[in-house]
Structure formats: structure tokens, C-alpha cells
């Protein structure tokens, strides 16, 4: 089936036994989100809610509930897309293995978006407040669109190929927005719409933007695809949809996706902002209120059979985890062609994606030297940090392919063990300070501001990693409850951090020397709750890398500075305690939890996933 609407996708999933219809009343204020979180974590199917309190439209969640389900949605086109990617990597395959690529010309044709004068999405007009009002977390600033497709162009009359499609946060209600005419637009650094915003500032006039929701699932996926600048997301959407993406063009508005279920049409004054947020985001914390652009809404449309698709974000894993898995599934083979020498890259979902990036590079240029220190790996690390959204990485650990050709980049624990067996903290830490980090990451020195560190390790094993604590670690007063999170990784509990508390070097690392028993562990984490942080590898990753800013929170036993290079003789210590300037973590509303527990107790098809 070539999906032309969310209704098509819903019917397709239902026919395949991958969707549940839930006909009892459900509230879009927190309750629906709590259901979605549980269904996703239980490995459940998509859920169509036909009776949403105070809402005239059905809503569907968990469309991309698993990698298997996402592949099912794109089962008729995904193989052709893979073959297109193969030919991008090596165009000569078209001649060498022509029998393998008979459908590629047709797939290439579908990549061209087509203009049209009208579409199903424009069948009905409604007022802005009539749209579904989904609120996911108790302290969210209002209702949000969680699967938006934001379309913008650099100037009126630009070609469809110049259209940017992105998934940026859209706040429908709350704060100081006029409920009839204003929508909050939160777009972050390294996003395509920012280029159009800059052009509008230079031109001194508003630019046109359309937010669509629904339609072919390929449009949703394409909105989050990390495509190179200059390559339109509409081309990828067409290839994955199996048909050319129809766009309604004309004077007075940006291109409108004709097959969408909903469309919000308006303009953005590039000089005007209003407070947006808070919003419970994918790092597992609230992003706070900040000034962001405002969409001045002119028209709101919906198609006759409209269904509102939604997702919920929060501490991983959530449904956006599947997006990352599918994107890697499709584009992973392209990485070596974009970043020479890089074999693989993995943005670790459990860390909230951007805080922790793992990479496998290759020391190739001086194989005869037998050097056991990073050389080309550092060049490759700089290339990774200069590439699109990879540049938002905060911690980049990069290994040498030739040290272990079987190294699995998706085995986070195994990858870190490989690194810790080889790393030399005197040499292998490379910081970038006073730089940009993810807008949603509050561990830094300000909005978008923080630091990065590259940890590069090359060569043979230089240490065996302890897996248990032997004897007394002789920790200073205030520190205790040591736990082993993984081989070579020790987590200790420290005193709560406050605005007036001393730095960790004064409390811990300067009071220990390189002969202390703790140095058996190359990596030591100071956390608020060592038992929780060490309980699972995901807990370790989440607490360590979301709650630390490398330049400010990395310490070391036997630390030194030589020629402006920082290193340490003993254990590396990361302060992963919650700091006063950090954003609060996401916590469910207890009353909503009880309400969904009651739904589970009633039984029915949905109950087993709750």
C-alpha cells in the first residue's frame, strides 16, 4: 500500500494485526501520553483512540512502535531506497550488477515532488483551538504538536527542491500565545529552517511557514532525516512513499503538503519572539521557558477523514528511538563515504542522543610506524564534530578499527570496555571549550553553550579492568556507596551539589593520590544515587552524560596541565551529580498513573500493554 494519509496507514496496520482500536473515553491531557509510554515500552502495537475527550478527531499513537513495525509500513519501498543508497555509494554498480537495480529508475522518478493547485488537506477549514490538544508531562507549558512536519522556503517563489522539511517543536496553546492566531516555534541550532530565518532577517520581512501533520508516514520520517544541506527532504520522502510528494503551491503561502491530515499556514516575523515551553524532552528532562519565534497563523485546514498522529518523548527509550534505529538502518552504509576513514558512528539513544557519540575510525596513514597513540583518529574526530547534527555531540569516544575488527559499536558496554583497556588519560583527552551543544542540554554554561571532549584510544590492551571492589577504597568524607557499573567503571555517591559547594577537586580528587586503590578503576563517576546509576548500563549512560559538562565536570587523580593540554595520571573522574542550574527530570503525575492503572485493571486488548 502506498499510504496517502494517516487513515491509510491506520487501516494498513489494522489489516496486519498491528493496531488496536480503543473506543473508551481518553483525555489528551496527560492520560493519553501515559498510555503511549507504557505501550511503547511493552512492545505494543499502534493504538487508535476514537473517543478523545473534548476533541472531534481520532488520534493515533505508536505508529513507529518498533523497528519491525516501521519496516512493515515501508515494506513495499524500503528495498528500493536501500538500492538507491547503494548506487549513491558506488554508481558503477548500476552497470556491474544491472539486474539488481531494475526498479531504481522508477524510484528515482518518485523523488521529484510535484506541484498541484489543491489537495485533500484543504477540504475543511477550522479554528486553531479545535486541533487536538496533547499535553505529555505535568509541567509542560501547554499542548504541543509532537509529530509536526514544518515546511519553509528561503523566499517566495523558490523551487520545491529548496523547501526545507524539519520536525521542530510546535506549541499550540499556553503561555502568552493568542489561542486563535499564534503558535510557538522552537527550532534549534543546526536546523535548516534557521537558514531561512536568517535570510528573512536580511530581507527585513516575514517568511512563510506551513506546519502539516499526518499524511504518508514517509513524510514524518523524512522530517527527522539528517540529510546533507542542499538535499531536499521531499526527495527522500517520495522515494520512501513510493510516489511523488504532492505540494500545493501558490501565492500567499509556503508549499502545503497536499496529502497531509492537517495544515497550519502562516508567517514568522524573524524579529519577534515569545516565551515557549517548558516541554518534557528526549533527554529525560524539561527544556525550560525561553524566547523562540512565533508562527502567526492565517489558516488551519484538515482533510475529511483526518486522524491526528502523535508521539511522546522523554527519557529514552521512547518512540523516537525507533526513528534513530530506522535512520541508521537506511543510512549507516553511507557514513564511510561522507566521513573518510570512519567505519561507523552511533549516537547513543540511552544518553538522549547528542550527549554521547561512539565512533570507529581507522589509523591508516602510518601502518609501518607501529605507533600506539591516536593520530589520524583525531583528524577523523574533528570531521565527525564538523558534520551536521553530529556536531552537537558532547562526548565523542573514538576507537581504532584495526585494534579490533569485530568491535560492535551498538554494544555500549563492550565498546567502553575496549576503550578503557587502551586509553591513556595523560594523552587521550582533547577538549573543546566555550562551544555549542544541544539546545535541550542544560548541563552547560548557558543555552546552547558548553564544551566537548574527544576521547581517542589506539593500540594494544594496557590494563585489565576490575569487575569488583576489593578492600577499602579510602574515600574522603562525604563519599561512599561504591558500585561497579561495568568492567573498569566505578560509581560512588557524593554529597549533593549546591551553588555554594566546593568543586569536586577540592572535595575528592586533590585529596587522593595515584597510589590509592581507587585507581584500579580507570573511570570513576560521582553521582547522587550510585545504586540507581550502576543498576543498568542505560542508567549509567543517562546519568553520566546528561548531567555533566566535560570542561567543567571532568576531573582526575594526579591531574596536570602541560602546554595547555589537560590530563591525569590516575583515574578520570566525572561529576555526574545534579547541579543547581540543571533542568528538572520528568516525573509522571501520580493521579494519571492511577487512572491508567485502572484502565489496565479493566482488561481488554489494550490492558496487557499497560
N, C-alpha and C positions, 0 to 999 in steps of 0.2 A: 504494500500500500504506500502510495506517495501522499503523505499527510499534507492536507491543505488547511487544517485548522486544529485547534486543541480537541474539538469534538471527534475528529477523525482519529487522533492519537488515542483518545479515551476508548473509543469503540474497538480499535485495533488491540489495545492491551486487554480489554474485557474479553474479546474473542480468543485471546491466547491464555486466558486464565490468570492474567497478571494485574487485575484490578478488582477492587471491592467497592460496591456502592453502599454508602452509608446514608440512610434516609431519616435518621432521628435528628432532632434539632442540635446544632452545634454552634458555639459562639466563636466568631473570628477574633474576639478579644482574648488572647492568651490560650484559650482552650484548644483551638484548632492546632496551634503551634506545638502544644504539649503532646497532642496525639501524633503529629508528624514526627517529632523527635523519637518517640517510642517506636513507631512503626519502622522508621529507618534503621534504628539500632537493632531491631528484631529481625531485620532482613525481610520485611514485609513488602507487599505489592503497592501499586498506586492506589489511592483512595479518592473516590469521587463523592464529595459532600453535596447532597442535593437539597439540604434544608438548613442553610446558614442563617442564623438569627438576624433579622433586620437587613437582609441582603437579597436582592432579586435574582442574583446569578449563582449558579452552582460553582463550586471551587474544587480543584483537584490538586492533590499533593503527591509527592514521591514518584513523579513521572520517571525520574532517573534514579530509582531506588537502589540499583546495583549496577555493576558493570555489565552483567549478563542482560539485565533489562534494557540498558541503554543500547547494547548491541542488537537486541531484538527490535527496538524501534527503528534502527538504521540497517536492518538486515539485508535490504534489497540494494543498498547503495554503498555500504561501508567497504566492501571489497574493491569496488571501482575507485573509491577515494584512496585506498591504500596503493593501488596501482598508479594513480596519478602522482602520488608522493614518491613511489619508486622511480618513475620517469623523471621527476624533478631532480632526484639524487643522481641518476645516471640516464640521460636522454638516449644514449646509444642502445639501451635495452629495447627500444621500440623496433630497431632493425634486427638486433641479435635474437630476440625472442618475440617476434611479431605475433605469433599465435597466442601469446599470453595476454595481449592487450587489445582484443577486438572491440571492447566496449569503451575504450578510452576516448575516442573522438566524440561519442555521444555525451560522455561525462563532461568533457571539456566544453561542449556547447551549453550544457546546463549551468556553467559557471558565469555566464553572461546575464546579469539582471536585465529585466525588460521593463520598459515604460508602459504605463497604462493610464487611462483617464479617470477610472473609478475602481472600486473594489468592494468585496463583501464587508470589510471592516467599516465602511461608510454608510451602511444600511440604516443605522439609527444614531440619533444624537441624544445625549443625556447631560445632566449637570455633573460636575466633578464630585460632589459628595455622594452620588449614587454608586460610585465604584466601590468594590469590596474594601473593607477597612480592616486589614490584617495587622494585629499587634502581636509580636512574638515574645517579648520579655517584659517583665513588670515595669522597668524604668525607661522603656522606650519612649521617645518624645511624642509619639503619635502612631498613626498607621503608615505602613510602608509598602511599596511595590517591591517584592523580593525576587522576581524574575523579569525585570524590565529589559527591553531592547531599545536603547537610546540611539537615535539616528540624527546625525548632524552633518552639515556641509560647510566648507570654508567660505563660500559665497553663494548668493542666489544665482541659479543657472549653472552651477557646477555639474559635472558629469556624475552619473551614478557610481562610477569607479572611484570617485573622490569622496563618496559618502562614508562616514565613519559609523560603525555599529559597535556599541560597547554596552556593558552591563554596569551601570553606575547606580548608586543608591538614590531612590526616589521617595521622598517623604510626602505622603498625601494629605496629612492633617496634623494639627497640633501646633505648638509654638506660636509664633506671631503671623503665620500664614493666613491670608484671606481664604477661607474654606471654599469659596466659589471660583477663585481666579488664580491661586498661587500654589505651586508645588516646589518643594525643596530638591535641589540637585547637588548631590555630593559626589564630585569626581576628584580623584586623587592625582598625584604626580605620576608621570609616565603613562598618561592615558591620552588616546587620540583626540578626544573632544577638547582637550586643553590647547591643542594646536589651533583649533577653530576659534576658541575663546580668545587666544592671543591675536589672531587675525582680526576679530571683531573689535578688540581694543584699539588696534592700529587704524582700523577704518572709522572708528568712532560711531558705530551704530550696532543695534542688536543683531544677533544671529538666530536663525530659525532652527528649532529642535522639535522632534517628534518622539514621544515615548510610546512604543507599542508593547502589547502583552499577548502572548499566545501565538497561534498560527502553527507552522511546521516546527517540530522540535529542533530541527537543524538551525533555526534562527536563534534559539536560546543558547545552544552550544556555541554557535559562531560568535555570539556576543562576548563570550569569555575566552575565545581563542587568542593565544599570544602570537598573532601574525606579524610579519615584518611590516614596518612603516611603508606605506605606499601600496600595499596589497589589500584590496577591499575585502572585508569580512563577508560581503554579499556573494562573492565568488565562491568561497568555501561553503556557504550556506546552500547555494544552488547545487553544488556537486553532491552534498550530503542529503539534500532533499530529493534529488532526482529530477528536478525541474527548475527552470529559470525563475528566480525570485521576482514576482511582480511588484513594481513600485509605482504608486500614484504620484505623478509629478504635475507641477503646475505653479503658477504664480501665487505668492502669498503663503506658502508653507514649504517646509522641508519635505523630502520624499517620504511618503507614508507606505508602510508595508501593507499591501492590499489584502493579504490573506490573514492578517492578524485578527485576534478576537476583540481587542480593544486598542484605541489610539488616543493619546493626549497630545494635542497640537498647540504649539505656542512659540514664544520667543524668549531669549535670555538677553537681558541688558548686561553687558560684560562688566559694567562699573558698579552693579548693585548686588548686595548680599544680605542675607538674613540668617539668624541662628538656625542651625539644623542639628538634629539629634536630641538626646542620646540615642544610641542604637546598639543592641547586643550583636556583636560582630564575630567573625570567624576565628579570631584569636582566643575567644572564650572570655572576653571582657567587653564592657561597654566602651564604644567610642563616644566621647563626650560632646557637649554642645560647642559648635564652632560656626563661624560665619562661612556660608557657602552660597553659590549662585542660586537664583530663583527663576523657575520657569513661569512666565506669565501665560496662563492658559487661555486659548482662544476658542477651541472646540474640543469636545470629547465624543468619540464615536464607539460603537460596538456593532458586531455582526449579529444576525438573527439568532444563531444558535450558540452564543458566546459562553465559554467556560473560562474561568479565571484560574490559571495555573499559579502555584505558589511553592515556595520552599522556605525553610527556616535555617538560619545559620547560628552558630555558637561554637563552643569548644569542639574540635574535631574528635571523632568523625561525624560529619553530617552529610546531607545530600550533595553538597558541593565537593565532597571527597570524590564522588563518582565522576564529576566533571574532570577533576585532575587526572584520574585513572584513565578515562577515555582519551583525553588530550595526549597523555603520554603514549597510550596505545597507538594513536594515529601518527604522532609527530616525533616520537622518540628516535626513529631511524634518521631523521633529518639533522639531529644535533651535530654529528661529526662534520656535516657539510657547512654548517653555519659557524661552528667553533672548531677550527682545525686542531687536531690533537686531542680534543675532548671525546671520550668514548661514551660517556653517559652523565646525565645530570638528574638529580632527584630533589625537588623541593618537598621537604618532609611535612606531610599533611598534619601529623600529630602536633607539630610545633606552631600551627597556624600558617603554614606555607612559607612565608618570607623570612621568618626568624632563622631558619636552619636550612642550608643548602649543602647537599653532598655532591661531589663530582669525582669522576675518574678521568684523569688526564694521562699523559704519556711523555716520559723523558726519552726523546728520540735523537737529539742532535749530536750528543757526545757519547755514544754507546761504548766506545773504546776506552773512555776515561775511567769507567768504574766508579764514578762519583756517587757518593751516598748522601747527597744533600739536594734539596729542590733547586732546579734551575729553570728548565722550560716550564715546569709546573706553575711557577709564579707568573710567567707570561700568560699562560692559559687561564690562570685565575683572574688576571686583570681583564682578559677578554670576556670571561663569564660575567664579571661585575660591570662590564660596559655594554651588556646586551639586554635591551628591553626591560621587562619586568624582573629579570634575573638580577638587575642592578639594585633591587630593593633588598637583596639578601643581607642579613646581619652577621651571621656566622657562616663562613664557607670552609668546609673541610674538603681537601682535595688529595686524593691518593694517586699513586703511580700504577697504571695498568700492568706494567711489566713485573711488578713485585708480586702480583697475584692475579693471573688472568681469569680466575674463577670468582673474583670478588663480586658479590651481589649488592648493587647499590640500594636495593629496596630492603635489604636486611640491615636495619639501622644499628642494631646491637652488634652484629658481626662487622659492619663497616667501621664503627667506632673502635672495636677491639683491634682491627687491623691497623688503624691509625695510632692508637695508644701504644701498641707494641713497638712502633718505629719512631714516634715523634721525639724531637729534641727541643724542649721548651727554651733552651738557651738561644735557639736559632730559628725556629719554625713558626713563630708568631709574627704576623705582618698586619699592622693596624692602619685603618683609615679613620681619621678623626674629623669632627665638625663637618659631617656629610649628611646626605639624605637617607632616611629609612622610610618604611611603610607608614603612611598617614595614620593607620589604625594602631600602630605600635606606640604605647605610651611609656616605654622603658627609657627613652632617650631624654635629651635635654630640652625638648620642645616639640611642637607639631612639625612632623617631617624631619626632625633634627636628631642626629645620634651619631653612631660610629659603626664600623665594621671591623672584622678581623678575618684574615685568611690563615688557616692552619694547613700547612702543606707538609707531607711526610713522605720520604723516599728511602728505600734501602732495606736491608735485612732486619729481622727481629732483633731488638736490642734489650728487651726486658720481657720477663714473664709477668702476666697480670694476676694479681691476687684475687681470689674469689671469696675470701672470708677474712674476718678480722681476728688477728692473733695478738693476744696480750693487750696491754693498756696503750692507748694512742697518746696519752698525756695531753689532752685537750685543755686549753685555758678555761678559766671560769666563765660560765655562761654558754658553753658549747657542749653538746652531748648527743645522746641517742644516735650513734653512728649506724648506718645501714649500707650494705653493698647493693647498688642498683644494677650493676653488670660488672663483668670482669674489669678490674682496674678503675672502677668508678665508685667513689665513696661519697655518701651524702651524710652530712652532720647537721644537727639542728642548732640554730643560733638564736640569740636574743632578737626580739622584734626590732626592726629598723624604725627610726624616727628622724624628724628633721634635725634634732639636736644630737643624735647619737654619733659617736666617733666612726671613722672609716674602718673598714674591715682589716686593713693592715695593722692599725693600732690595736685592735682587739684580738687578732688571731695570727696573721702571717708573720708579723715582725716579732712575735713572742715565741716563734718556733724556729728551729734551725734545720739544716739539710740532713741532720742525723736522726731526726725524730722518726719514730716508727710510721707516722702517717705518710711519709714519702714513698712507702711501698706502693701507694696508690698514685698513679700519675695525674689523675683528675679528681679533685675534691669539690663538691658542691655544698654551699651553705644555704639551707632552706628553712622555711618557717615550720615545716612538718616533714621530718625526714622519713617517717614511716610511709606517709602518702606518696612522697616523691620517689621513693625507692620501690613502691609496690609493683609497678609495671614500667616497661620501657617507655610507654606513651606518657605516663605521669612524669617520668624523669625528663623527657624531651620537652614537655609542655612547661613545667615549672622552670627549668633551667634557661630555656632560650626565649621565652616570652617575658621573663622577669629580670632580664639583665641587659645592660648596655655595655658592649665589650670594653671600650676605653675607660669607662667609669667603674665597672664591676668585675673586671678580671684582676686578680692579684696572684702573687706567687711566693712560695717559701724560698728565700735566698734570691729575692728579686734584684735586678741591676739594670742600669742603662749604659750602653756602650755605643758611642757615635749615634746617639738618638734612637738606637734600637733597644726595645724593652724585652727582657727575657727573665727566666728564673732558673735556679739550679735544682730546686726541689719540685714539689707538687704544684701544679697550676690550680688555683682556687677561683671559683666563680661565685659571686654573691648573687644568689637567686632568691633572696627574700623580697617580699612585697615592700616597696618603698612608698613614702607618703605621696609622691607625685604620680603613682601608677593609677590606672583606671580600675574600677571595681570589677570583680569577676561576676559572671552571670549565674544567678540563683533563681530557681523556679519559684513561682508563687505557691505556697503550701495549700491554699484553698483550691487552686486549679488542679494541683496534683491529686487532691482528694476527689475532685469531680471526675477526673479521668480514671482514677482507680474504680470509681463507681460504675463508669461505662464498661470497664473490663469485667467487673463482677456480674454485670447483666448478661454476659455471654454474647454469642453471635459471631459472625465471620471476622469482625474486626478485633474481638476481645483477645484472641490468642497472641496478637501482636502488641498488646498494651501491658 
